[in-house]
Amino acid sequence: MVSPAQAIAAVKMMESREAIALVKISTGVYRTALVCIVLLAAGCARTNPPEKTYALRGVIVGLNPQIKTATIRHEKIGDWMEAMTMEFPVKDPAEFAKLQVGQKITATVHVRPETFAYWIANIHTEGP
């Protein structure tokens, strides 16, 4: 026969074993959850796709000094744009200052596909 004191001691011992087991389980669950969160965050981190560049050939038909854009009637630009007339931002003020309406130019079009941003640089005049 088991005395009440022995029964209480056995229950306490079982409770402490269960408590230890629960701590081990919950620690493992939290550790697993933390690993999943870290991996998910790493997987969600966006890497910007590389900037694309294209050769441009065209004629300047307009300039807007306030917003530093050149309106250019251009040939087809690689696989990015059909031939048309459109405005191109010019980031470099020194390059923009050299431009004149009527000039035939070649340039590099820089495109950031994720934001649809584009501009021209490395501008060179052709001919007289």
C-alpha positions, -999 to +999 in steps of 0.1 A: +000+000+000+012+035-008+010+062+018-005+096+010+030+112+013+044+087-013+015+093-036+021+131-034+058+126-040+051+104-070+027+130-085+052+158-079+079+137-096+057+130-126+046+166-128+082+178-129+090+152-156+060+164-176+071+200-170+106+193-182+092+175-213+069+204-220+098+228-217+118+207-241+089+205-266+081+242-264+118+252-267+120+230-298+089+245-312+101+280-306+135+271-321+118+256-352+095+286-355+125+310-353+143+291-380+112+291-402+108+329-397+145+336-405+143+314-437+111+330-448+125+365-443+156+355-463+134+341-490+113+372-492+143+396-494+141+411-529+171+414-549+168+441-576+173+427-611+203+441-628+199+473-647+196+468-685+213+489-711+205+495-747+220+514-776+200+544-788+203+563-821+181+592-829+176+630-834+169+655-807+136+672-815+131+690-781+148+699-748+132+707-714+159+723-692+136+725-662+133+687-659+164+678-679+147+657-706+155+654-742+127+645-767+143+622-792+129+607-824+147+573-822+151+541-840+140+508-825+158+502-791+168+466-789+140+444-775+128+473-752+111+499-774+099+503-810+109+533-830+091+565-819+095+600-805+096+602-767+112+621-738+144+607-721+157+620-688+193+630-688+208+626-653+242+643-660+238+681-662+270+684-681+258+660-708+224+678-710+241+712-714+258+700-746+226+689-764+209+709-791+177+705-811+184+689-845+215+669-833+219+633-844+230+613-814+239+579-801+235+572-764+231+544-739+196+539-724+196+526-689+165+508-678+155+495-643+127+470-651+114+467-616+105+504-614+102+512-651+128+540-646+149+549-676+173+576-687+201+582-712+238+586-707+271+584-727+256+608-753+276+614-785+268+635-815+270+621-849+282+640-880+283+677-884 
